[in-house]
Amino acid sequence: MSTYVFKAMDMAGARARGEVEAESKQAVADQLKARGMVVLEIADKHSSREIKLDFLQSVKLQDLAVMSRQLSTMVSSGMTILRALYVLEAQTENKLLAAKIVEIRKDVEAGLSFSDALERHPKVFNPLFVSMTRAGEAGGLLESSLMRIADQMESEASLRRQIKSAMVYPAVVMTVAGGVLIGLVTFVIPVFVSVFKQFPNKNGSTSLPAITQVSVDISAIFTQWWFVAFPSIFIAVMLFLRWKSSARGRKTWNRMCLRVPMKIGDIVQKVAVARWSRTLSALSGAGVPLLQALEVTGKTAGNVVVDEAMQSVIESVKQGGTLADPLKKEPIFPSMVVQMVAVGEETGALDQMLARIADFYEDQVEAAVKALTSILEPIMIVFIGGMVGFVVISMYMPLFQVYNNIG
């Protein structure tokens, strides 16, 4: 038995507070309802002693997928959505998600629909989640919609893991390379500089070769002007992130990513197409109206180019046109995608055709990521070797000149 504190309201509108010993929050809620009271809040009495760092927490796609699957199972078994939320509230391990479920449960108790309650938390539940839930509520197939949401979230999480796995090796190598470079310019080059000053050339001056002077200048920036260099780097990074998050910067950045060489741009395109296909397939299969599904797909695509393409598709659909015709004009959609969408529209199986497109391009992304990783390995090795070789050669060039002068 645990002790819980509660806030409730009786039928006359008077608020009440108190403590109750019970097995769970659901048991406390049942006791209060039996007394004719409306539950406002239930919390563990000792939870306030815990140190909470919610700003360090996040809700992952996998957490949302698990929540959706559990909720679907409970609803399909005949459990009311409110009771299911109480169960989720008690067993969800992610503290931030559990707190959101508490707020959603309170909104549902206050009379809001489940989808409207979800919509009040856009940072956790995106328009895709809300739209599919609302369609499930309207069609009386909430459990099926929740299961589709879980499948969609798991597919999205798998796609993200593939991209992250491809970035791990280059990130580690670049971090090591940066550490090596900082160590060289901070500790090694200054030692050589003090030696160079003792060996004038034939003209009696201490001028250094151009390649050596570059290394010495870089070293001086990090050792003598560090109070300017590091803040400048920090400010530059912050300005870049701010520009990237702006509407104009995000649009430019997305277009630049599609043109990156070494097949990286192709991977970005395939990821965008796979995400678009999977999302539109899920929304269409859940019964979301086509125009709303296209709008949600554009917002959740993660790429401004796809979002702009959806706007032209929406205009075409409003005028009685097809999806395939405006897609032909968008370079981000390959001709195979356009043809398969056209066939899906003609046969009335658009959601199945989109799901097949998503499966195909997700497999393509996986193969492309593996190929890119195998290409990046030798490139990274050559890069680190070239960086270290540049510093070594630049430091030994003056010594070679001294030996020539002695000769």
For each residue, the residues with C-beta under 8 A, 3 or more apart:
1: 21 22 23
2: 21 22 23 24 44 45
3: 19 20 21 44 45 46
4: 19 20 21 22 25 28 42 43 44 45
5: 17 18 19 42 43 44 45
6: 17 18 19 20 28 32 39 40 41 42 43
7: 15 16 17 40 41 42
8: 15 16 17 32 37 38 39 40
9: 13 14 15 16 37 38 40
10: 13 14 16 36 37 38
11: 36 37
12:
13: 9 10
14: 9 10
15: 7 8 9 40
16: 7 8 9 10 37
17: 5 6 7 8
18: 5 6
19: 3 4 5 6 45
20: 3 4 6 28 31 32
21: 1 2 3 4
22: 1 2 4 25 27 28 31
23: 1 2 27
24: 2 27 28 90
25: 4 22 28 29 42 86 89 90
26: 29 30 83 86 87 90
27: 22 23 24 30 31
28: 4 6 20 22 24 25 31 32 42
29: 25 26 32 33 39 42 86
30: 26 27 33 34
31: 20 22 27 28 34 35
32: 6 8 20 28 29 35 37 38 39
33: 29 30 36 37 39
34: 30 31
35: 31 32
36: 10 11 33
37: 8 9 10 11 16 32 33
38: 8 9 10 32 109
39: 6 8 29 32 33 42 109
40: 6 7 8 9 15 106
41: 6 7 102 106
42: 4 5 6 7 25 28 29 39
43: 4 5 6 47 48
44: 2 3 4 5 47
45: 2 3 4 5 19 48
46: 3 49 50
47: 43 44 50
48: 43 45
49: 46
50: 46 47
51:
52: 95
53: 56 57
54: 57 95 96 99
55:
56: 53
57: 53 54 94 95 96
58: 96
59: 63 64 94 96 97 100 124
60: 63 64 94 157
61: 64 65 153 154 156 157 160
62: 65 66 153 154 157
63: 59 60 66 67 92 94 97
64: 59 60 61 67 68 97 124 125 129 149 153
65: 61 62 68 69 149 150 151 153 154 157
66: 62 63 69 70 150
67: 63 64 70 71 88 92 97 101
68: 64 65 71 72 129 146 147 149 150 153
69: 65 66 72 73 146 147 150
70: 66 67 73 74 87 88
71: 67 68 74 75 81 84 85 88 146
72: 68 69 75 76 142 143 144 146 147 150
73: 69 70 76 77 143
74: 70 71 77 79 83 84 87
75: 71 72 79 81 84 142 143 146
76: 72 73 143
77: 73 74
78:
79: 74 75 83 84 87
80: 83 84
81: 71 75 84 85 108 114 142
82: 85 86 105 108 109
83: 26 74 79 80 86 87
84: 71 74 75 79 80 81 87 88
85: 71 81 82 88 89 101 104 105 108
86: 25 26 29 82 83 89 90 105
87: 26 70 74 79 83 84 90 91
88: 67 70 71 84 85 91 92 98 101
89: 25 85 86 92 98 101 102 105
90: 24 25 26 86 87
91: 87 88
92: 63 67 88 89 97 98 101
93: 98
94: 57 59 60 63 97 98
95: 52 54 57 98 99
96: 54 57 58 59 99 100 124
97: 59 63 64 67 92 94 100 101 124
98: 88 89 92 93 94 95 101 102
99: 54 95 96 102 103
100: 59 96 97 103 104 121 124 125
101: 67 85 88 89 92 97 98 104 105
102: 41 89 98 99 105 106
103: 99 100 106 107 117 120 121
104: 85 100 101 107 108 114 117 118 120 121
105: 82 85 86 89 101 102 108 109
106: 40 41 102 103 109 110
107: 103 104 110 112 116 117 120
108: 81 82 85 104 105 111 112 113 114 117
109: 38 39 82 105 106
110: 106 107
111: 108
112: 107 108 116 117
113: 108 116 117 134 137
114: 81 104 108 117 118 133 137 142
115: 118 119 130 133 134 137
116: 107 112 113 119 120
117: 103 104 107 108 112 113 114 120
118: 104 114 115 121 125 129 130 133
119: 115 116 122 125 130
120: 103 104 107 116 117
121: 100 103 104 118 124 125
122: 119 125 126 127
123:
124: 59 64 96 97 100 121
125: 64 100 118 119 121 122 129 130
126: 122 129 130 299 300
127: 122 130 131 296 299 300
128: 131 132 149 152 279 282 283 296 297 300
129: 64 68 118 125 126 132 133 149
130: 115 118 119 125 126 127 133 134
131: 127 128 134 135 283 286 288 292 293 296
132: 128 129 135 136 145 148 149 152 282 283 286 288
133: 114 115 118 129 130 136 137 142 145 146 149
134: 113 115 130 131 137 138 288
135: 131 132 138 139 145 283 286 287 288
136: 132 133 139 140 141 142 143 144 145 146 286 287
137: 113 114 115 133 134 140 142 145
138: 134 135 287
139: 135 136 145 287
140: 136 137
141: 136 144 145 287
142: 72 75 81 114 133 136 137 145 146
143: 72 73 75 76 136 146 147
144: 72 136 141 147 148 286
145: 132 133 135 136 137 139 141 142 148 149 286 287
146: 68 69 71 72 75 133 136 142 143 149 150
147: 68 69 72 143 144 150 151
148: 132 144 145 151 152 282 285 286
149: 64 65 68 128 129 132 133 145 146 152 153 282
150: 65 66 68 69 72 146 147 153 154
151: 65 147 148 154 155 282
152: 128 132 148 149 155 156 278 279 282
153: 61 62 64 65 68 149 150 156 157
154: 61 62 65 150 151 157 158
155: 151 152 158 159 278 358 362
156: 61 152 153 159 160 275 278
157: 60 61 62 65 153 154 160 161
158: 154 155 161 162 362
159: 155 156 162 163 271 274 275 362 365
160: 61 156 157 163 164
161: 157 158 164 165
162: 158 159 165 166 365 366 369
163: 159 160 166 167 267 271 365 369
164: 160 161 167 168
165: 161 162 168 369
166: 162 163 169 170 267 369 372 373
167: 163 164 170 171
168: 164 165 171 172
169: 166 172 173 373 376 377 380
170: 166 167 173 174 376 380
171: 167 168 174 175
172: 168 169 175 176
173: 169 170 176 177 380 383 384
174: 170 171 177 178 380
175: 171 172 178 179
176: 172 173 179 180 384
177: 173 174 180 181 380 383 384 387
178: 174 175 181 182
179: 175 176 182 183
180: 176 177 183 184 384 387 388
181: 177 178 184 185 387 391
182: 178 179 185 186 222
183: 179 180 186 187 188
184: 180 181 187 188 189 388 391
185: 181 182 188 189 215 218 219 222 223 391
186: 182 183 189 190 219 222 223
187: 183 184 190 191
188: 183 184 185 191 192 391 395
189: 184 185 186 192 193 215 216 218 219 391 395
190: 186 187 193 194 219 223
191: 187 188 194 195
192: 188 189 195 196 395 398
193: 189 190 196 197 216 219
194: 190 191 197 198
195: 191 192 198 199
196: 192 193 199 206 208 212 398
197: 193 194 206
198: 194 195
199: 195 196 206 398 399 402
200: 203 204 205 206
201: 204 205 206 207 401 402 405
202: 405
203: 200
204: 200 201
205: 200 201
206: 196 197 199 200 201
207: 201
208: 196 212 213 216 397 398
209: 212 213 394 397 398 401
210: 213 214
211: 214 215 390 393 394 397
212: 196 208 209 215 216 394 395 397 398
213: 208 209 210 216 217
214: 210 211 217 218 394
215: 185 189 211 212 218 219 390 391 394 395
216: 189 193 208 212 213 219 220
217: 213 214 220 221
218: 185 189 214 215 221 222
219: 185 186 189 190 193 215 216 222 223
220: 216 217 223 224 225
221: 217 218 224 225 226 228 229
222: 182 185 186 218 219 225 226 229
223: 185 186 190 219 220 226
224: 220 221
225: 220 221 222 228 229
226: 221 222 223 229 230
227: 230 231
228: 221 225 231 232
229: 221 222 225 226 232 233
230: 226 227 233 234
231: 227 228 234 235
232: 228 229 235 236
233: 229 230 236 237
234: 230 231 237 238
235: 231 232 238 239
236: 232 233 239 240
237: 233 234 240 241
238: 234 235 241 242
239: 235 236 242 243
240: 236 237 243 244
241: 237 238 244 245
242: 238 239 245 246 249
243: 239 240 246 249
244: 240 241 249 250 253
245: 241 242 249 250
246: 242 243 249 250
247: 250 251
248: 251 252
249: 242 243 244 245 246 252 253
250: 244 245 246 247 253 254 304
251: 247 248 254 255 304 305
252: 248 249 255 256
253: 244 249 250 256 257
254: 250 251 257 258 303 304 305
255: 251 252 258 259 304 305
256: 252 253 259 260
257: 253 254 260 264 265 268
258: 254 255 265 268 269 305 332
259: 255 256 265
260: 256 257 264 265 268
261: 264 265
262: 372 375
263: 266 267 368 371 372 375
264: 257 260 261 267 268 372
265: 257 258 259 260 261 268 269
266: 263 269 270 368
267: 163 166 263 264 270 271 365 368 369 372
268: 257 258 260 264 265 271 272 303
269: 258 265 266 272 273 332
270: 266 267 273 274 361 364 365 368
271: 159 163 267 268 274 275 361 365
272: 268 269 275 276 301 302 303 305 306 332
273: 269 270 276 277 332 333 334 337 357 361
274: 159 270 271 277 278 357 358 361 362 364 365
275: 156 159 271 272 278 279 300 301 302 303 358
276: 272 273 279 280 297 301 306
277: 273 274 280 281 337 354 355 357 358 361
278: 152 155 156 274 275 281 282 354 355 358 362
279: 128 152 275 276 282 283 296 297 300 301
280: 276 277 283 284 293 294 297 351 354
281: 277 278 284 285 350 351 352 354 355 357 358
282: 128 132 148 149 151 152 278 279 285 286 351
283: 128 131 132 135 279 280 286 288 292 293 296 297
284: 280 281 288 290 293 350 351 354
285: 148 281 282 351 355
286: 131 132 135 136 144 145 148 282 283
287: 135 136 138 139 141 145
288: 131 132 134 135 283 284 292 293 296
289: 292 293
290: 284 293 294 317
291: 294 295 314 317 318
292: 131 283 288 289 295 296
293: 131 280 283 284 288 289 290 296 297
294: 280 290 291 297 298 310 313 314 317
295: 291 292 298 299 310 314
296: 127 128 131 279 283 288 292 293 299 300
297: 128 276 279 280 283 293 294 300 301 306 310
298: 294 295 301 306 307 308 309 310 311
299: 126 127 295 296 307
300: 126 127 128 275 279 296 297
301: 272 275 276 279 297 298 306 307 310
302: 272 275 306
303: 254 268 272 275 306 307 332
304: 250 251 254 255 307 308
305: 251 254 255 258 272 308 309 330 332
306: 272 276 297 298 301 302 303 309 310 332
307: 298 299 301 303 304 310 311
308: 298 304 305 311 312
309: 298 305 306 312 313 326 327 330 332 333
310: 294 295 297 298 301 306 307 313 314
311: 298 307 308 314 315
312: 308 309 315 316 326 329 330
313: 294 309 310 316 317 323 326 327
314: 291 294 295 310 311 317 318
315: 311 312 318 319 326
316: 312 313 319 321 322 323 325 326
317: 290 291 294 313 314 320 321 322 323
318: 291 314 315
319: 315 316
320: 317
321: 316 317 325 326
322: 316 317 325 342 345
323: 313 316 317 326 327 341 342 345 350
324: 327 328 338 339 341 342 345
325: 316 321 322 328
326: 309 312 313 315 316 321 323 329 330
327: 309 313 323 324 330 333 337 338 341
328: 324 325 333 335 338
329: 312 326
330: 305 309 312 326 327 333
331:
332: 258 269 272 273 303 305 306 309
333: 273 309 327 328 330 337 338
334: 273 337 338
335: 328 338 339
336: 339 340
337: 273 277 327 333 334 340 341 357
338: 324 327 328 333 334 335 341 342
339: 324 335 336 342 343
340: 336 337 343 344 353 356 357
341: 323 324 327 337 338 344 345 350 353 354 357
342: 322 323 324 338 339 345 346
343: 339 340 346 347 353
344: 340 341 347 349 350 351 352 353 354
345: 322 323 324 341 342 348 350
346: 342 343
347: 343 344 353
348: 345
349: 344 352 353
350: 281 284 323 341 344 345 353 354
351: 280 281 282 284 285 344 354 355
352: 281 344 349 355 356
353: 340 341 343 344 347 349 350 356 357
354: 277 278 280 281 284 341 344 350 351 357 358
355: 277 278 281 285 351 352 358 359
356: 340 352 353 359 360
357: 273 274 277 281 337 340 341 353 354 360 361
358: 155 274 275 277 278 281 354 355 361 362
359: 355 356 362 363
360: 356 357 363 364
361: 270 271 273 274 277 357 358 364 365
362: 155 158 159 274 278 358 359 365 366
363: 359 360 366 367
364: 270 274 360 361 367 368
365: 159 162 163 267 270 271 274 361 362 368 369
366: 162 362 363 369 370
367: 363 364 370 371
368: 263 266 267 270 364 365 371 372
369: 162 163 165 166 267 365 366 372 373
370: 366 367 373 374
371: 263 367 368 374 375
372: 166 262 263 264 267 368 369 375 376
373: 166 169 369 370 376 377
374: 370 371 377
375: 262 263 371 372 378 379
376: 169 170 372 373 379 380
377: 169 373 374 380 381
378: 375 381 382
379: 375 376 382 383
380: 169 170 173 174 177 376 377 383 384
381: 377 378 384 385
382: 378 379 385 386
383: 173 177 379 380 386 387
384: 173 176 177 180 380 381 387 388
385: 381 382 388 389
386: 382 383 389 390
387: 177 180 181 383 384 390 391
388: 180 184 384 385 391 392
389: 385 386 392 393
390: 211 215 386 387 393 394
391: 181 184 185 188 189 215 387 388 394 395
392: 388 389 395 396
393: 211 389 390 396 397
394: 209 211 212 214 215 390 391 397
395: 188 189 192 212 215 391 392 398 399
396: 392 393 399 400
397: 208 209 211 212 393 394 400 401
398: 192 196 199 208 209 212 395 401 402
399: 199 395 396 402 403
400: 396 397 403 404
401: 201 209 397 398 404 405
402: 199 201 398 399 405 406
403: 399 400 406 407
404: 400 401 407
405: 201 202 401 402
406: 402 403
407: 403 404
